[in-house]
Amino acid sequence: MTTTANSEQATERARVHYNSDNARNLYEIAIGSDTLNLGLYEDDPDRPIAKGMEKTTEWMAEQVQNLNSDFRVLDLGSGYGPAARHLASKYGCHVTCLNISEEQNQENERRNREQNLDNLIDIVLGNFKEVPCDDASFDLVWSQDALFHTDGQDKVLEEAFRVLKPGGQLLFMDILQADNCPDGALRDSLERVNILHERIGSFHSYTRKAQSLGFETINVIDKSPQLIVHYAKLRDSVIAHYDELSQKCTPEFLESSKAGLCQWVESAEEGLFAWGLFHFCRP
């Protein structure tokens, strides 16, 4: 199979997953939130999952230099749009959400109207390896735990560099493989979330690619211990809500999700997964 065909399949797998009722029902019942990124619990280990995920978004926004209402922001893999609504409501930014799931985009649009933020948030159906936006059109490119779904992280960073204005910032968090993770060690864990490419990004691969493009590094922060906490909480929540979930999810999906979360926790405890923030600036 050609590289292009593999890439198209990776995109389609992500689209199908996030369009599914199974996935949406699991997130709503086990998490109780429209936020799908990982959470921060360092200052409060008992923080609920939904609040932990909100904390991550808030903390990320605080890292942006001089964030204000003049910023034009591109959110790559925006999901249901919680980060866009946070940036728009708190900072007055104009945000373009780029996302591959039609179902999520429709729900994003509904929630934006409900919160009177649709004048500040645009939603674009698309693939973040081929961003349908003009060169040098954004002050900030933002992403939360979405890039690991693509088999073309290098291309995503190239696109981010292209659409950023001079002086613009790239800020993202992503689920990573450890720099010393052997090839194939995460295959089973990744297949559980419908990711079939052999490798995902790492601290080394992202920083190396960013530097090769000409980005200046502002900060790289390792939050890997929080990945273990988050997935353990999510695993326990799925188990605790299993009977309720069984009324809304297919048995195959639910059992696979529970087994997959257990496997992700085990892989993280073995030091194979990592999680971190990357903050770069285009000169």
C-alpha positions as a Markdown table, in Angstrom:
| # | Residue | x | y | z |
|---|---|---|---|---|
| 1 | Met | 0.0 | 0.0 | 0.0 |
| 2 | Thr | 1.3 | 3.5 | -0.8 |
| 3 | Thr | 2.2 | 6.1 | 1.7 |
| 4 | Thr | -0.6 | 8.3 | 0.5 |
| 5 | Ala | -3.1 | 5.4 | 0.9 |
| 6 | Asn | -1.8 | 4.7 | 4.5 |
| 7 | Ser | -2.1 | 8.4 | 5.3 |
| 8 | Glu | -5.7 | 8.6 | 4.0 |
| 9 | Gln | -6.6 | 5.5 | 6.1 |
| 10 | Ala | -5.1 | 7.1 | 9.2 |
| 11 | Thr | -7.3 | 10.2 | 8.7 |
| 12 | Glu | -10.4 | 8.1 | 8.0 |
| 13 | Arg | -9.9 | 6.0 | 11.2 |
| 14 | Ala | -9.7 | 9.1 | 13.3 |
| 15 | Arg | -12.8 | 10.5 | 11.6 |
| 16 | Val | -14.9 | 7.3 | 12.1 |
| 17 | His | -13.8 | 7.0 | 15.7 |
| 18 | Tyr | -14.8 | 10.5 | 16.7 |
| 19 | Asn | -18.0 | 10.4 | 14.7 |
| 20 | Ser | -19.2 | 7.3 | 16.5 |
| 21 | Asp | -22.0 | 7.3 | 19.1 |
| 22 | Asn | -20.0 | 4.7 | 21.0 |
| 23 | Ala | -17.1 | 7.2 | 21.6 |
| 24 | Arg | -19.4 | 10.1 | 22.4 |
| 25 | Asn | -21.4 | 8.1 | 24.9 |
| 26 | Leu | -18.3 | 6.9 | 26.6 |
| 27 | Tyr | -16.9 | 10.4 | 27.0 |
| 28 | Glu | -20.2 | 11.8 | 28.3 |
| 29 | Ile | -20.8 | 9.1 | 30.8 |
| 30 | Ala | -17.3 | 8.2 | 32.0 |
| 31 | Ile | -15.9 | 11.8 | 31.9 |
| 32 | Gly | -18.9 | 14.0 | 32.0 |
| 33 | Ser | -17.3 | 16.6 | 29.7 |
| 34 | Asp | -16.9 | 17.7 | 26.2 |
| 35 | Thr | -13.2 | 17.9 | 26.7 |
| 36 | Leu | -11.1 | 15.0 | 25.4 |
| 37 | Asn | -7.6 | 16.0 | 26.3 |
| 38 | Leu | -5.5 | 14.7 | 29.3 |
| 39 | Gly | -5.9 | 16.3 | 32.7 |
| 40 | Leu | -3.5 | 17.9 | 35.3 |
| 41 | Tyr | -3.8 | 16.7 | 38.9 |
| 42 | Glu | -0.5 | 17.7 | 40.4 |
| 43 | Asp | -2.0 | 20.2 | 42.9 |
| 44 | Asp | -5.1 | 18.1 | 43.6 |
| 45 | Pro | -4.9 | 14.3 | 43.1 |
| 46 | Asp | -8.6 | 14.0 | 43.8 |
| 47 | Arg | -9.6 | 16.5 | 41.1 |
| 48 | Pro | -12.3 | 14.9 | 38.9 |
| 49 | Ile | -11.4 | 14.0 | 35.3 |
| 50 | Ala | -13.4 | 16.8 | 33.7 |
| 51 | Lys | -11.9 | 19.4 | 36.0 |
| 52 | Gly | -8.4 | 18.0 | 35.4 |
| 53 | Met | -8.9 | 18.4 | 31.6 |
| 54 | Glu | -10.1 | 22.0 | 32.1 |
| 55 | Lys | -7.1 | 22.7 | 34.2 |
| 56 | Thr | -4.8 | 21.6 | 31.3 |
| 57 | Thr | -6.5 | 24.1 | 28.9 |
| 58 | Glu | -6.3 | 26.9 | 31.4 |
| 59 | Trp | -2.6 | 26.1 | 32.2 |
| 60 | Met | -1.7 | 26.0 | 28.5 |
| 61 | Ala | -3.4 | 29.3 | 27.8 |
| 62 | Glu | -1.3 | 30.9 | 30.6 |
| 63 | Gln | 1.9 | 29.8 | 28.7 |
| 64 | Val | 1.1 | 31.9 | 25.6 |
| 65 | Gln | 3.1 | 35.1 | 25.5 |
| 66 | Asn | 1.0 | 38.3 | 25.4 |
| 67 | Leu | -2.3 | 36.5 | 24.6 |
| 68 | Asn | -5.0 | 39.1 | 23.9 |
| 69 | Ser | -8.1 | 39.8 | 21.9 |
| 70 | Asp | -6.1 | 40.7 | 18.8 |
| 71 | Phe | -4.9 | 37.1 | 18.5 |
| 72 | Arg | -6.1 | 34.9 | 15.6 |
| 73 | Val | -5.8 | 31.3 | 16.8 |
| 74 | Leu | -5.9 | 28.0 | 14.9 |
| 75 | Asp | -7.0 | 25.0 | 17.0 |
| 76 | Leu | -5.8 | 21.8 | 15.3 |
| 77 | Gly | -8.0 | 18.8 | 16.1 |
| 78 | Ser | -10.4 | 20.9 | 18.1 |
| 79 | Gly | -12.9 | 18.2 | 19.0 |
| 80 | Tyr | -16.1 | 19.6 | 20.5 |
| 81 | Gly | -14.3 | 23.0 | 20.9 |
| 82 | Pro | -13.8 | 23.5 | 24.6 |
| 83 | Ala | -10.4 | 25.1 | 24.2 |
| 84 | Ala | -11.7 | 27.5 | 21.5 |
| 85 | Arg | -14.5 | 28.5 | 23.9 |
| 86 | His | -12.1 | 29.1 | 26.7 |
| 87 | Leu | -9.8 | 31.2 | 24.5 |
| 88 | Ala | -12.7 | 33.2 | 23.0 |
| 89 | Ser | -14.5 | 33.8 | 26.3 |
| 90 | Lys | -11.6 | 34.6 | 28.6 |
| 91 | Tyr | -9.2 | 36.3 | 26.2 |
| 92 | Gly | -11.5 | 37.5 | 23.4 |
| 93 | Cys | -9.5 | 35.7 | 20.7 |
| 94 | His | -10.8 | 34.8 | 17.3 |
| 95 | Val | -10.4 | 31.0 | 16.9 |
| 96 | Thr | -10.6 | 28.8 | 13.9 |
| 97 | Cys | -11.3 | 25.2 | 14.8 |
| 98 | Leu | -10.0 | 22.6 | 12.3 |
| 99 | Asn | -11.4 | 19.2 | 12.9 |
| 100 | Ile | -12.0 | 16.0 | 10.9 |
| 101 | Ser | -15.2 | 14.8 | 12.6 |
| 102 | Glu | -18.5 | 16.1 | 11.2 |
| 103 | Glu | -20.4 | 15.1 | 14.3 |
| 104 | Gln | -18.0 | 16.9 | 16.6 |
| 105 | Asn | -18.1 | 20.0 | 14.4 |
| 106 | Gln | -21.9 | 20.1 | 14.5 |
| 107 | Glu | -21.9 | 19.8 | 18.2 |
| 108 | Asn | -19.1 | 22.4 | 18.5 |
| 109 | Glu | -21.2 | 24.8 | 16.4 |
| 110 | Arg | -24.3 | 24.2 | 18.6 |
| 111 | Arg | -22.4 | 24.9 | 21.8 |
| 112 | Asn | -20.8 | 28.0 | 20.5 |
| 113 | Arg | -24.2 | 29.4 | 19.6 |
| 114 | Glu | -25.6 | 28.4 | 23.0 |
| 115 | Gln | -22.8 | 30.4 | 24.7 |
| 116 | Asn | -23.0 | 33.3 | 22.3 |
| 117 | Leu | -19.4 | 32.7 | 21.0 |
| 118 | Asp | -20.2 | 31.9 | 17.4 |
| 119 | Asn | -19.1 | 35.3 | 16.3 |
| 120 | Leu | -15.6 | 34.5 | 17.6 |
| 121 | Ile | -15.3 | 30.9 | 16.5 |
| 122 | Asp | -15.2 | 29.5 | 13.0 |
| 123 | Ile | -15.3 | 25.8 | 12.3 |
| 124 | Val | -13.5 | 24.2 | 9.4 |
| 125 | Leu | -13.8 | 20.5 | 8.3 |
| 126 | Gly | -10.3 | 19.4 | 7.4 |
| 127 | Asn | -7.1 | 17.5 | 8.0 |
| 128 | Phe | -4.3 | 19.2 | 9.9 |
| 129 | Lys | -1.7 | 17.9 | 7.5 |
| 130 | Glu | -3.3 | 20.0 | 4.8 |
| 131 | Val | -4.5 | 23.1 | 6.5 |
| 132 | Pro | -6.9 | 25.1 | 4.3 |
| 133 | Cys | -5.8 | 28.5 | 5.5 |
| 134 | Asp | -3.5 | 31.2 | 4.1 |
| 135 | Asp | 0.1 | 31.6 | 4.8 |
| 136 | Ala | 1.1 | 33.8 | 7.8 |
| 137 | Ser | -2.6 | 34.2 | 8.9 |
| 138 | Phe | -2.4 | 33.2 | 12.6 |
| 139 | Asp | -0.8 | 34.5 | 15.8 |
| 140 | Leu | -1.1 | 31.2 | 17.6 |
| 141 | Val | -1.4 | 27.6 | 16.4 |
| 142 | Trp | -2.8 | 25.4 | 19.3 |
| 143 | Ser | -3.4 | 21.7 | 19.7 |
| 144 | Gln | -4.3 | 19.4 | 22.6 |
| 145 | Asp | -3.6 | 15.7 | 22.4 |
| 146 | Ala | -4.7 | 15.4 | 18.8 |
| 147 | Leu | -1.5 | 15.0 | 16.7 |
| 148 | Phe | -0.7 | 11.5 | 17.8 |
| 149 | His | -3.7 | 10.4 | 15.6 |
| 150 | Thr | -1.8 | 11.4 | 12.5 |
| 151 | Asp | 0.9 | 9.4 | 10.8 |
| 152 | Gly | 2.4 | 12.8 | 9.6 |
| 153 | Gln | 3.5 | 14.8 | 12.6 |
| 154 | Asp | 6.3 | 16.4 | 10.6 |
| 155 | Lys | 3.8 | 17.6 | 8.0 |
| 156 | Val | 1.6 | 19.1 | 10.7 |
| 157 | Leu | 4.6 | 21.1 | 12.0 |
| 158 | Glu | 5.4 | 22.3 | 8.5 |
| 159 | Glu | 1.8 | 23.5 | 8.1 |
| 160 | Ala | 1.9 | 25.2 | 11.4 |
| 161 | Phe | 5.1 | 27.1 | 10.4 |
| 162 | Arg | 3.5 | 28.1 | 7.1 |
| 163 | Val | 0.3 | 29.5 | 8.6 |
| 164 | Leu | 1.9 | 31.4 | 11.5 |
| 165 | Lys | 2.8 | 35.0 | 11.2 |
| 166 | Pro | 6.4 | 36.0 | 11.9 |
| 167 | Gly | 6.5 | 36.1 | 15.7 |
| 168 | Gly | 3.6 | 33.7 | 15.9 |
| 169 | Gln | 3.6 | 30.9 | 18.5 |
| 170 | Leu | 3.0 | 27.1 | 18.2 |
| 171 | Leu | 1.7 | 25.6 | 21.4 |
| 172 | Phe | 0.6 | 22.0 | 21.7 |
| 173 | Met | 0.5 | 19.1 | 24.0 |
| 174 | Asp | 0.5 | 15.6 | 22.7 |
| 175 | Ile | 0.6 | 12.0 | 23.8 |
| 176 | Leu | 4.1 | 10.7 | 22.9 |
| 177 | Gln | 6.2 | 7.6 | 22.9 |
| 178 | Ala | 9.2 | 7.7 | 25.1 |
| 179 | Asp | 12.4 | 8.6 | 23.3 |
| 180 | Asn | 13.8 | 5.2 | 24.1 |
| 181 | Cys | 10.6 | 3.3 | 23.3 |
| 182 | Pro | 11.5 | 0.3 | 21.0 |
| 183 | Asp | 9.8 | 0.1 | 17.6 |
| 184 | Gly | 6.5 | -1.8 | 17.9 |
| 185 | Ala | 6.3 | -1.8 | 21.7 |
| 186 | Leu | 3.2 | 0.3 | 21.6 |
| 187 | Arg | 1.5 | -1.4 | 18.7 |
| 188 | Asp | -1.2 | -3.2 | 20.7 |
| 189 | Ser | -1.9 | -0.1 | 22.9 |
| 190 | Leu | -2.3 | 2.2 | 19.9 |
| 191 | Glu | -4.4 | -0.3 | 17.9 |
| 192 | Arg | -6.9 | -0.1 | 20.8 |
| 193 | Val | -7.6 | 3.5 | 19.8 |
| 194 | Asn | -7.6 | 2.7 | 16.1 |
| 195 | Ile | -4.0 | 4.0 | 15.5 |
| 196 | Leu | -2.1 | 1.6 | 13.2 |
| 197 | His | 1.0 | 3.6 | 12.3 |
| 198 | Glu | 4.2 | 2.2 | 13.9 |
| 199 | Arg | 5.4 | 5.3 | 15.7 |
| 200 | Ile | 3.9 | 8.5 | 17.2 |
| 201 | Gly | 5.7 | 11.7 | 18.1 |
| 202 | Ser | 8.3 | 11.9 | 20.9 |
| 203 | Phe | 10.1 | 14.8 | 22.7 |
| 204 | His | 13.1 | 14.2 | 20.4 |
| 205 | Ser | 11.2 | 14.0 | 17.1 |
| 206 | Tyr | 9.1 | 17.1 | 17.7 |
| 207 | Thr | 12.0 | 19.3 | 18.9 |
| 208 | Arg | 14.3 | 18.1 | 16.1 |
| 209 | Lys | 11.6 | 18.8 | 13.5 |
| 210 | Ala | 10.7 | 22.2 | 14.9 |
| 211 | Gln | 14.4 | 23.2 | 14.9 |
| 212 | Ser | 14.9 | 22.0 | 11.4 |
| 213 | Leu | 12.0 | 24.2 | 10.2 |
| 214 | Gly | 13.5 | 27.3 | 11.9 |
| 215 | Phe | 11.2 | 27.5 | 15.0 |
| 216 | Glu | 12.8 | 29.0 | 18.1 |
| 217 | Thr | 12.1 | 27.0 | 21.3 |
| 218 | Ile | 10.4 | 28.8 | 24.1 |
| 219 | Asn | 9.7 | 25.8 | 26.3 |
| 220 | Val | 9.3 | 22.1 | 26.4 |
| 221 | Ile | 7.7 | 20.7 | 29.6 |
| 222 | Asp | 7.5 | 17.0 | 30.5 |
| 223 | Lys | 4.2 | 16.1 | 32.1 |
| 224 | Ser | 4.5 | 12.3 | 31.7 |
| 225 | Pro | 3.6 | 11.3 | 35.3 |
| 226 | Gln | 0.2 | 13.0 | 34.8 |
| 227 | Leu | -0.6 | 10.7 | 31.8 |
| 228 | Ile | -0.5 | 7.7 | 34.2 |
| 229 | Val | -2.8 | 9.5 | 36.7 |
| 230 | His | -5.2 | 10.5 | 34.0 |
| 231 | Tyr | -5.6 | 7.1 | 32.3 |
| 232 | Ala | -5.9 | 5.4 | 35.7 |
| 233 | Lys | -8.7 | 7.7 | 36.6 |
| 234 | Leu | -10.4 | 7.1 | 33.2 |
| 235 | Arg | -9.9 | 3.3 | 33.5 |
| 236 | Asp | -11.5 | 3.3 | 36.9 |
| 237 | Ser | -14.4 | 5.5 | 35.8 |
| 238 | Val | -15.2 | 3.2 | 32.8 |
| 239 | Ile | -15.2 | 0.2 | 35.2 |
| 240 | Ala | -17.4 | 2.1 | 37.8 |
| 241 | His | -19.9 | 3.2 | 35.1 |
| 242 | Tyr | -19.7 | -0.1 | 33.2 |
| 243 | Asp | -23.4 | -1.0 | 33.6 |
| 244 | Glu | -24.6 | 2.4 | 32.5 |
| 245 | Leu | -22.2 | 2.4 | 29.6 |
| 246 | Ser | -23.4 | -1.0 | 28.5 |
| 247 | Gln | -26.8 | 0.6 | 27.8 |
| 248 | Lys | -25.3 | 3.1 | 25.4 |
| 249 | Cys | -22.2 | 1.4 | 23.9 |
| 250 | Thr | -21.9 | -1.8 | 22.0 |
| 251 | Pro | -20.4 | -4.7 | 24.0 |
| 252 | Glu | -17.5 | -5.0 | 21.6 |
| 253 | Phe | -16.6 | -1.3 | 21.9 |
| 254 | Leu | -17.0 | -1.1 | 25.7 |
| 255 | Glu | -15.0 | -4.2 | 26.4 |
| 256 | Ser | -12.2 | -3.1 | 24.0 |
| 257 | Ser | -12.2 | 0.3 | 25.6 |
| 258 | Lys | -11.8 | -1.1 | 29.1 |
| 259 | Ala | -9.1 | -3.5 | 28.0 |
| 260 | Gly | -7.4 | -0.7 | 26.1 |
| 261 | Leu | -7.3 | 1.7 | 29.0 |
| 262 | Cys | -5.8 | -1.0 | 31.2 |
| 263 | Gln | -3.2 | -1.6 | 28.6 |
| 264 | Trp | -2.4 | 2.1 | 28.3 |
| 265 | Val | -1.9 | 2.4 | 32.1 |
| 266 | Glu | 0.4 | -0.6 | 32.0 |
| 267 | Ser | 2.4 | 0.8 | 29.1 |
| 268 | Ala | 2.7 | 4.2 | 30.8 |
| 269 | Glu | 3.8 | 2.6 | 34.0 |
| 270 | Glu | 6.5 | 0.8 | 32.0 |
| 271 | Gly | 7.7 | 4.2 | 30.8 |
| 272 | Leu | 6.8 | 3.6 | 27.1 |
| 273 | Phe | 4.3 | 6.5 | 26.9 |
| 274 | Ala | 5.1 | 10.2 | 27.6 |
| 275 | Trp | 3.1 | 13.4 | 27.5 |
| 276 | Gly | 4.3 | 17.0 | 27.3 |
| 277 | Leu | 4.0 | 20.6 | 26.2 |
| 278 | Phe | 5.8 | 22.1 | 23.3 |
| 279 | His | 6.1 | 25.9 | 22.8 |
| 280 | Phe | 7.8 | 27.3 | 19.8 |
| 281 | Cys | 8.0 | 30.6 | 18.0 |
| 282 | Arg | 8.3 | 31.4 | 14.3 |
| 283 | Pro | 11.0 | 34.1 | 13.9 |
